[in-house]
Amino acid sequence: MTSTLHGRDLVGLGFMTFALFLGAGNFIFPPMVGHLSGHQLWLSSLGFLLTAVGLPLLTVVALARVGGGLPALTTPIGKTASVLLGVLVYLAIGPLFGTPRTATVAFELGLAPYFTTGIDPIRKGFTVVYFGIVMWLALFPGRLIDTVGKVIMPVLIVALLLLAGAAIFFPAGSVGEPSGQYVSAPLLQGFVEGYQTMDALAALVFGIVIVDSIRSRGVSSPHQVTRYTVTAGVIAAGGLTAVYIALIVLGASSGVLAPHAVTGAQILTAFVHYAYGPIGGVLLAVVITLACLTTAIGLVSACGQYFSRITPLSYRVVVVIVTLISILVANVGLEQLIAISVPMLLGVYPIAITLVVLNLASSWWKQPSRVFIPTLIVATLLGLVDSLMAAGYGGLVPTVIAELPGAELGLDWVMPTLAVLIVSALYDRIAATDVTKSVDRSPSERGVSRS
């Protein structure tokens, strides 16, 4: 007999999901979006929320419908391609970029402002302790609802309310003028900046963590698992929307505090000291460290579950390996990690977005592989083009691609991918109709003699 989630457990699941998503990128990018978009902040916010909240929510819904795992989403493209895509996503969101970034942001915003010399050994020591805690908690994934949803998240919410309240009711200055692409295309620029949070990729790997947490409470009914997963996603989306809007408003009105900022971390640090004085640093350290810690736990746990299923290694061995790699990568520094991650995200996001859209429309396809394979091939190739341009190798890109609509924003993949999707969908319908007609014809019409 299957169990059900009620009251505190369901709220705990929603808080756990919110905490899993609320990590490094959620704090350092929105303030910069607000700072650069100026009085265009509401259009840029809408674009940012589409990829940083809307897409992750749709991904959670898609994963809930297929049972919570990335492999189920990629079934139509074949096992080999599915594994390659899965490894790419899990490495990107895990030990190569996403997980190390949580530790780097926690250190840069939480502890670094208090030290002027000898910062490298302090960073290394912090990273080891940080990931030691992450590894210890990730080794027991069945307890995530209790440890993250019911204990860590309430503390984090109180700290977030203090930060958001100050940003909204005690702004540091007036909203400035937009700059860069925010002058002419604030909505689209905000859309692309939403990539940086990595939440859509995180949703691809967190789906299985959420589902396994539900099942660990004795819930076995597929319908209930889907319902609880979607409920958790909606709670998380609401929380993320509130946090993002507060931080974008903060960045738009606080540019005067850090006029030469190159990351949102500098704006955020300057604001908390302005709003709360010395205690502001402590508040920020608590918010950032707890938020990054919960995300890291979820990412390491997700990597452990995925790689233990496709390799002979056990879950706990994978958790240890992922943690050790994350420690090494985390020590390269925040600016370097962001610079490296941008080309990677521009390459992977077109694939992720296309995959989610194709799965959400799965009821329309007669034979999914006829639509999935050509559409994802185009998204992958153009994602690679965007990655090359962002990495400084634009000279290798054919001129015709660089002139596609949205190319200057990294969105040149949208129109070609949509065109191939439409053509593939039409072919899928026509091919299915031809097969039906062939089956319905009589034996004599098909040239089969009767004996």
PATOR-986012 format. One record per residue (C-alpha): residue number from 1; x, y, z. Coordinates in pm, 1 decimal, always signed. Layout:
N
seq; X; Y; Z
NUM; X; Y; Z
...
end
This chain:
451
seq; X; Y; Z
1; +0.0; +0.0; +0.0
2; +140.3; +336.5; -103.8
3; +185.2; +618.8; +145.1
4; +89.7; +981.7; +95.8
5; +257.7; +1310.4; +184.4
6; +65.5; +1548.2; +406.8
7; +122.5; +1884.8; +569.3
8; +473.9; +1924.3; +696.0
9; +624.3; +1659.6; +467.1
10; +478.5; +1820.7; +154.4
11; +594.9; +2166.8; +261.1
12; +933.1; +2016.2; +347.1
13; +952.0; +1866.1; -2.5
14; +874.5; +2205.1; -158.1
15; +1131.6; +2380.0; +60.1
16; +1387.4; +2110.9; -22.6
17; +1328.6; +2166.2; -395.6
18; +1356.7; +2543.9; -353.6
19; +1678.4; +2499.4; -157.5
20; +1825.5; +2267.5; -420.5
21; +1777.7; +2532.0; -689.8
22; +1874.9; +2830.8; -475.9
23; +2249.6; +2826.3; -519.2
24; +2548.8; +3022.8; -639.4
25; +2417.9; +3159.8; -968.7
26; +2091.2; +3267.7; -811.5
27; +2271.6; +3535.5; -610.6
28; +2554.0; +3659.8; -830.5
29; +2374.3; +3711.1; -1164.4
30; +2039.3; +3885.8; -1086.6
31; +2207.6; +4192.4; -924.4
32; +2422.0; +4233.6; -1236.1
33; +2114.1; +4207.6; -1458.1
34; +1949.1; +4485.6; -1258.0
35; +2262.4; +4698.7; -1260.6
36; +2310.7; +4675.6; -1640.0
37; +1945.6; +4695.9; -1740.9
38; +1865.6; +5010.2; -1538.9
39; +1515.2; +5139.7; -1602.3
40; +1462.5; +4847.5; -1844.1
41; +1471.8; +4616.3; -1542.7
42; +1113.7; +4487.7; -1575.4
43; +1159.7; +4368.8; -1932.7
44; +1496.2; +4215.2; -1848.7
45; +1339.9; +4056.4; -1539.3
46; +1071.3; +3894.1; -1752.8
47; +1331.0; +3749.9; -1988.5
48; +1544.8; +3634.2; -1696.9
49; +1249.5; +3465.7; -1525.4
50; +1157.9; +3276.0; -1843.8
51; +1485.0; +3081.0; -1842.9
52; +1572.5; +3095.4; -1473.1
53; +1225.7; +2999.2; -1340.1
54; +988.5; +2904.7; -1620.8
55; +1220.3; +2661.8; -1795.0
56; +1325.3; +2478.9; -1475.6
57; +957.8; +2442.9; -1379.3
58; +869.6; +2301.9; -1721.4
59; +1166.0; +2065.9; -1691.0
60; +1045.7; +1939.5; -1354.3
61; +698.6; +1882.8; -1503.9
62; +846.6; +1694.4; -1799.8
63; +1060.3; +1480.3; -1569.9
64; +764.9; +1408.5; -1342.3
65; +565.1; +1282.2; -1639.1
66; +836.8; +1032.3; -1739.6
67; +934.9; +923.3; -1390.4
68; +1197.3; +1175.1; -1283.7
69; +1512.2; +1078.5; -1476.0
70; +1705.6; +1235.2; -1764.3
71; +1746.8; +893.0; -1937.7
72; +1369.2; +871.5; -1975.4
73; +1360.2; +1211.1; -2148.2
74; +1623.8; +1103.2; -2399.8
75; +1485.6; +756.1; -2485.6
76; +1381.2; +856.8; -2842.3
77; +1740.0; +943.9; -2943.3
78; +1884.2; +601.9; -2859.7
79; +2092.4; +468.8; -2573.1
80; +2436.2; +587.5; -2691.1
81; +2327.1; +946.6; -2758.5
82; +2127.8; +943.8; -2435.3
83; +2431.4; +843.5; -2229.5
84; +2656.1; +1099.7; -2403.0
85; +2407.9; +1379.6; -2336.6
86; +2357.3; +1263.5; -1978.7
87; +2730.3; +1255.8; -1907.5
88; +2771.7; +1604.0; -2058.8
89; +2491.3; +1753.9; -1849.4
90; +2592.2; +1582.8; -1524.3
91; +2959.1; +1677.7; -1560.3
92; +2868.1; +2038.8; -1643.4
93; +2623.1; +2082.7; -1359.3
94; +2835.2; +1866.3; -1132.0
95; +3211.0; +1849.6; -1071.2
96; +3333.3; +2058.5; -1366.6
97; +3131.7; +2379.4; -1315.9
98; +2812.2; +2387.6; -1112.1
99; +2920.6; +2219.6; -790.4
100; +3261.7; +2391.9; -758.2
101; +3094.5; +2727.7; -821.8
102; +2880.7; +2687.1; -510.6
103; +3191.2; +2672.7; -291.4
104; +3362.7; +2958.1; -476.5
105; +3064.0; +3190.8; -442.1
106; +3015.5; +3097.5; -76.2
107; +3377.3; +3187.1; -6.1
108; +3393.4; +3504.2; -218.5
109; +3080.0; +3654.6; -63.0
110; +3093.2; +3499.6; +282.0
111; +3456.6; +3499.8; +397.5
112; +3682.6; +3671.9; +143.5
113; +3575.3; +4029.2; +240.3
114; +3723.4; +3973.8; +588.2
115; +4074.6; +3890.4; +462.4
116; +4325.3; +4105.5; +277.0
117; +4627.9; +3874.8; +274.0
118; +4695.1; +3502.8; +261.8
119; +4363.1; +3440.2; +92.7
120; +4468.1; +3135.4; -114.5
121; +4538.0; +2899.3; +177.7
122; +4219.7; +3021.6; +348.6
123; +4020.2; +2946.2; +32.2
124; +4166.6; +2596.8; +11.5
125; +4089.4; +2525.8; +375.7
126; +3734.2; +2656.0; +338.1
127; +3680.3; +2445.0; +25.3
128; +3789.8; +2126.5; +201.4
129; +3561.7; +2188.3; +502.1
130; +3271.1; +2296.0; +279.4
131; +3285.3; +1987.7; +58.8
132; +3343.3; +1766.6; +360.1
133; +3001.1; +1875.0; +489.5
134; +2849.9; +1835.1; +142.5
135; +2985.6; +1482.7; +105.6
136; +2869.1; +1377.1; +451.0
137; +2511.1; +1493.5; +388.3
138; +2502.4; +1364.4; +26.9
139; +2592.7; +1013.8; +144.7
140; +2241.3; +987.9; +291.3
141; +2008.1; +1108.6; +10.1
142; +1695.3; +967.6; +174.2
143; +1727.0; +1227.1; +451.4
144; +1731.7; +1532.9; +224.8
145; +1372.8; +1635.2; +305.9
146; +1457.4; +1640.0; +677.4
147; +1807.5; +1791.1; +661.4
148; +1746.9; +2045.4; +384.1
149; +1372.1; +2103.1; +366.3
150; +1289.1; +2113.6; +737.9
151; +1609.7; +2236.4; +903.9
152; +1828.7; +2443.1; +670.5
153; +1558.4; +2604.7; +456.1
154; +1359.6; +2780.9; +733.9
155; +1678.4; +2952.0; +851.8
156; +1759.7; +3047.8; +494.6
157; +1413.0; +3192.7; +433.6
158; +1439.1; +3425.0; +735.9
159; +1777.4; +3550.5; +615.4
160; +1641.5; +3599.8; +262.5
161; +1347.1; +3803.6; +391.7
162; +1585.3; +4038.6; +570.4
163; +1792.5; +4081.1; +255.3
164; +1494.5; +4124.7; +20.8
165; +1319.6; +4364.7; +258.2
166; +1618.9; +4594.8; +267.3
167; +1653.0; +4584.9; -112.8
168; +1290.5; +4685.2; -168.0
169; +1225.8; +4930.9; +116.0
170; +1573.3; +5088.0; +162.0
171; +1727.2; +5127.8; -186.6
172; +2077.5; +5267.1; -202.0
173; +2004.6; +5501.5; -490.4
174; +1795.4; +5565.4; -800.0
175; +1766.3; +5334.7; -1096.6
176; +2023.6; +5412.4; -1365.4
177; +2035.7; +5393.9; -1744.2
178; +2058.2; +5062.9; -1933.0
179; +2381.5; +4962.6; -2105.2
180; +2497.8; +4713.8; -2367.5
181; +2233.9; +4485.3; -2517.1
182; +1988.7; +4596.6; -2246.4
183; +1938.8; +4923.5; -2436.8
184; +1784.3; +4765.8; -2747.9
185; +1691.7; +4411.1; -2643.4
186; +1638.2; +4391.4; -2265.0
187; +1392.9; +4100.8; -2285.0
188; +1618.7; +3879.8; -2496.2
189; +1933.9; +3975.9; -2305.3
190; +1760.4; +3888.4; -1979.2
191; +1654.0; +3558.1; -2135.9
192; +2014.9; +3467.9; -2217.8
193; +2142.5; +3584.3; -1878.5
194; +1899.6; +3339.7; -1718.9
195; +2121.0; +3062.1; -1858.7
196; +2387.0; +3159.9; -1607.0
197; +2188.3; +3038.4; -1308.9
198; +2214.5; +2686.2; -1458.9
199; +1872.7; +2610.9; -1307.6
200; +1733.3; +2448.4; -1622.6
201; +2029.8; +2209.9; -1630.4
202; +1996.4; +2162.3; -1255.6
203; +1631.8; +2066.7; -1306.9
204; +1740.7; +1788.3; -1542.3
205; +1948.4; +1632.8; -1265.4
206; +1736.2; +1729.6; -962.8
207; +1429.3; +1554.6; -1099.6
208; +1553.6; +1215.2; -989.5
209; +1657.9; +1353.6; -647.5
210; +1307.6; +1488.7; -588.2
211; +1141.6; +1167.1; -705.6
212; +1369.8; +948.8; -494.5
213; +1300.8; +1166.8; -190.2
214; +927.9; +1115.3; -243.2
215; +968.3; +741.1; -287.5
216; +1182.5; +721.2; +26.3
217; +866.1; +819.5; +218.3
218; +685.4; +510.4; +91.0
219; +503.6; +677.1; -199.7
220; +494.7; +429.5; -489.3
221; +194.4; +536.7; -698.2
222; +323.6; +696.9; -1025.1
223; +31.3; +940.5; -1021.8
224; +110.3; +1056.3; -667.4
225; +483.7; +1081.7; -740.6
226; +407.5; +1301.7; -1042.2
227; +163.8; +1518.6; -845.4
228; +402.2; +1571.1; -554.5
229; +694.0; +1644.9; -788.8
230; +497.5; +1910.7; -976.0
231; +377.9; +2060.3; -644.3
232; +736.7; +2081.5; -524.4
233; +836.8; +2246.8; -853.1
234; +563.3; +2509.4; -821.0
235; +670.3; +2594.8; -464.1
236; +1031.7; +2625.9; -577.0
237; +932.7; +2844.0; -874.8
238; +742.0; +3082.0; -649.1
239; +1036.6; +3116.6; -413.6
240; +1286.5; +3168.5; -695.0
241; +1069.3; +3435.5; -858.6
242; +1054.6; +3634.5; -536.0
243; +1431.1; +3608.5; -481.4
244; +1517.1; +3706.5; -838.1
245; +1291.7; +4010.3; -849.1
246; +1428.2; +4135.3; -516.9
247; +1789.7; +4090.6; -631.7
248; +1730.7; +4252.4; -971.7
249; +1569.5; +4552.2; -801.5
250; +1863.8; +4559.1; -560.4
251; +2112.1; +4564.9; -848.6
252; +1922.3; +4834.4; -1038.6
253; +1922.6; +5074.2; -744.6
254; +2260.7; +4985.4; -591.6
255; +2496.4; +5039.6; -883.9
256; +2618.4; +5357.8; -718.5
257; +2769.8; +5147.1; -440.0
258; +2985.8; +4946.3; -681.6
259; +2995.8; +5139.7; -1012.5
260; +3282.8; +4932.1; -1153.7
261; +3150.2; +4592.1; -1049.7
262; +3223.6; +4304.8; -1287.8
263; +3010.3; +4049.2; -1102.4
264; +2691.0; +4066.9; -901.6
265; +2883.7; +3945.3; -598.8
266; +3050.7; +4285.7; -562.9
267; +2717.6; +4468.4; -581.9
268; +2556.7; +4236.2; -329.1
269; +2845.9; +4268.5; -85.4
270; +2841.5; +4648.5; -108.2
271; +2465.9; +4660.5; -51.4
272; +2451.3; +4445.3; +262.7
273; +2721.9; +4658.2; +422.3
274; +2528.0; +4970.9; +324.1
275; +2195.6; +4836.2; +458.4
276; +2308.2; +4654.8; +773.7
277; +2660.4; +4772.6; +847.5
278; +2905.4; +4514.4; +986.8
279; +2621.1; +4272.9; +1065.2
280; +2539.7; +4274.2; +692.2
281; +2848.1; +4070.3; +617.8
282; +2735.0; +3805.1; +864.4
283; +2383.9; +3801.7; +715.0
284; +2521.4; +3761.7; +363.9
285; +2759.5; +3488.3; +474.2
286; +2470.1; +3291.2; +627.6
287; +2244.0; +3332.4; +322.5
288; +2507.1; +3247.3; +64.5
289; +2669.9; +2959.4; +250.7
290; +2340.5; +2785.2; +330.0
291; +2203.9; +2837.8; -21.7
292; +2519.5; +2714.0; -190.4
293; +2553.9; +2423.7; +51.9
294; +2204.7; +2289.9; -18.6
295; +2255.0; +2313.3; -393.8
296; +2590.2; +2137.1; -373.4
297; +2435.0; +1854.4; -168.9
298; +2167.5; +1806.5; -434.3
299; +2413.4; +1817.4; -723.7
300; +2655.7; +1570.5; -566.2
301; +2367.8; +1339.9; -475.3
302; +2228.3; +1357.6; -830.8
303; +2569.9; +1280.7; -981.9
304; +2609.0; +988.9; -741.8
305; +2274.6; +842.4; -844.2
306; +2332.9; +888.3; -1218.0
307; +2689.9; +764.8; -1250.8
308; +2630.8; +469.7; -1016.1
309; +2359.7; +356.1; -1259.7
310; +2572.2; +373.7; -1576.3
311; +2903.1; +254.9; -1426.0
312; +3007.4; -31.2; -1193.7
313; +3084.9; +222.3; -918.6
314; +2860.8; +241.5; -612.2
315; +2669.6; +556.3; -517.7
316; +2900.1; +633.3; -225.2
317; +3217.6; +589.0; -431.9
318; +3084.3; +828.9; -695.5
319; +2993.0; +1083.2; -426.4
320; +3350.9; +1074.7; -294.6
321; +3503.0; +1107.6; -644.4
322; +3272.5; +1397.2; -743.4
323; +3351.1; +1574.3; -416.7
324; +3728.2; +1544.2; -463.5
325; +3712.2; +1675.9; -822.3
326; +3492.7; +1964.6; -708.2
327; +3750.6; +2061.9; -444.7
328; +4021.5; +2086.2; -711.4
329; +3812.3; +2286.4; -960.1
330; +3671.4; +2523.2; -696.3
331; +4013.0; +2670.4; -625.2
332; +4053.7; +2835.0; -967.9
333; +3847.8; +3138.4; -853.3
334; +3501.9; +3281.4; -926.9
335; +3583.8; +3502.1; -1227.1
336; +3769.9; +3219.5; -1400.0
337; +3483.9; +2973.8; -1341.1
338; +3228.5; +3219.5; -1483.0
339; +3446.4; +3286.6; -1788.3
340; +3482.2; +2914.7; -1854.9
341; +3117.7; +2833.5; -1795.2
342; +2969.5; +3087.0; -2041.3
343; +3074.9; +2902.9; -2361.9
344; +2969.7; +2572.2; -2209.3
345; +2624.1; +2701.7; -2114.0
346; +2563.8; +2855.1; -2457.2
347; +2644.7; +2514.8; -2605.4
348; +2434.4; +2300.5; -2373.4
349; +2125.6; +2516.4; -2317.2
350; +1986.6; +2488.1; -2673.7
351; +1994.9; +2109.3; -2632.3
352; +1829.3; +2122.4; -2289.8
353; +1554.8; +2364.3; -2396.2
354; +1479.9; +2165.7; -2712.8
355; +1471.3; +1837.4; -2521.0
356; +1221.1; +1971.4; -2267.7
357; +994.8; +2121.5; -2536.4
358; +994.9; +1796.3; -2734.8
359; +901.2; +1596.3; -2425.8
360; +624.5; +1832.6; -2319.2
361; +474.0; +1792.8; -2667.0
362; +527.5; +1415.1; -2668.0
363; +156.9; +1339.4; -2719.2
364; +177.5; +1501.9; -3063.2
365; +444.5; +1269.9; -3203.6
366; +350.3; +942.9; -3371.3
367; +708.7; +814.8; -3364.3
368; +915.2; +1044.9; -3137.0
369; +1254.0; +952.1; -3285.7
370; +1150.8; +1103.6; -3622.7
371; +1110.8; +1441.2; -3449.9
372; +1367.2; +1421.8; -3168.7
373; +1674.8; +1318.7; -3367.1
374; +1681.6; +1582.5; -3647.5
375; +1566.0; +1863.2; -3417.5
376; +1825.7; +1786.4; -3150.2
377; +2100.9; +1752.4; -3412.1
378; +2035.7; +2108.8; -3530.9
379; +2014.2; +2242.0; -3172.3
380; +2340.9; +2065.9; -3087.0
381; +2530.2; +2195.9; -3391.2
382; +2415.4; +2555.0; -3344.1
383; +2481.3; +2531.0; -2971.0
384; +2837.0; +2433.1; -3058.6
385; +2858.2; +2737.8; -3287.6
386; +2746.1; +2969.1; -3006.2
387; +2997.3; +2805.4; -2774.8
388; +3280.9; +2867.1; -3022.5
389; +3183.3; +3232.4; -3065.2
390; +3164.9; +3289.0; -2689.7
391; +3505.8; +3126.0; -2646.2
392; +3661.4; +3367.9; -2897.1
393; +3669.5; +3141.6; -3201.7
394; +3411.1; +3328.9; -3405.8
395; +3644.5; +3319.0; -3706.3
396; +3566.5; +2948.5; -3742.4
397; +3194.2; +3017.2; -3772.6
398; +3046.2; +3058.2; -4123.4
399; +2925.8; +3412.2; -4189.8
400; +2575.4; +3296.5; -4276.5
401; +2528.1; +3154.4; -3925.5
402; +2662.7; +3467.9; -3760.1
403; +2394.2; +3664.2; -3948.2
404; +2099.7; +3455.4; -3824.1
405; +1838.1; +3637.1; -3609.3
406; +1954.4; +3659.7; -3248.4
407; +2315.1; +3560.8; -3323.4
408; +2457.5; +3856.8; -3131.9
409; +2272.2; +3732.0; -2821.7
410; +2354.6; +3363.9; -2863.2
411; +2002.4; +3283.4; -2985.2
412; +2080.3; +3201.4; -3349.1
413; +1977.8; +2841.5; -3280.8
414; +1611.3; +2924.7; -3217.3
415; +1475.3; +2982.1; -3570.1
416; +1660.1; +2694.3; -3745.1
417; +1570.5; +2451.6; -3465.6
418; +1206.7; +2558.7; -3478.5
419; +1203.3; +2518.9; -3857.8
420; +1344.0; +2166.4; -3838.5
421; +1096.8; +2081.4; -3561.1
422; +804.1; +2187.9; -3780.7
423; +932.0; +1996.5; -4084.9
424; +1005.3; +1687.3; -3874.7
425; +661.6; +1700.8; -3714.7
426; +494.3; +1721.5; -4057.5
427; +701.3; +1429.6; -4185.2
428; +612.9; +1231.5; -3871.6
429; +241.5; +1283.7; -3943.9
430; +272.0; +1198.9; -4314.6
431; +479.4; +885.4; -4248.6
432; +234.3; +766.8; -3983.1
433; -57.8; +823.8; -4221.8
434; +113.4; +625.6; -4500.3
435; +174.5; +333.0; -4264.4
436; -189.6; +337.3; -4151.7
437; -314.1; +337.5; -4511.0
438; -83.8; +48.7; -4597.8
439; -211.4; -157.9; -4306.4
440; -574.5; -77.2; -4386.3
441; -553.4; -183.1; -4751.3
442; -687.1; -525.5; -4846.4
443; -441.8; -809.6; -4933.8
444; -528.8; -785.7; -5304.6
445; -462.5; -411.3; -5305.2
446; -119.4; -476.7; -5159.1
447; -43.5; -732.8; -5428.7
448; -90.1; -1035.1; -5203.3
449; -266.0; -1331.8; -5371.0
450; -520.4; -1540.5; -5189.2
451; -461.1; -1911.8; -5178.3
end
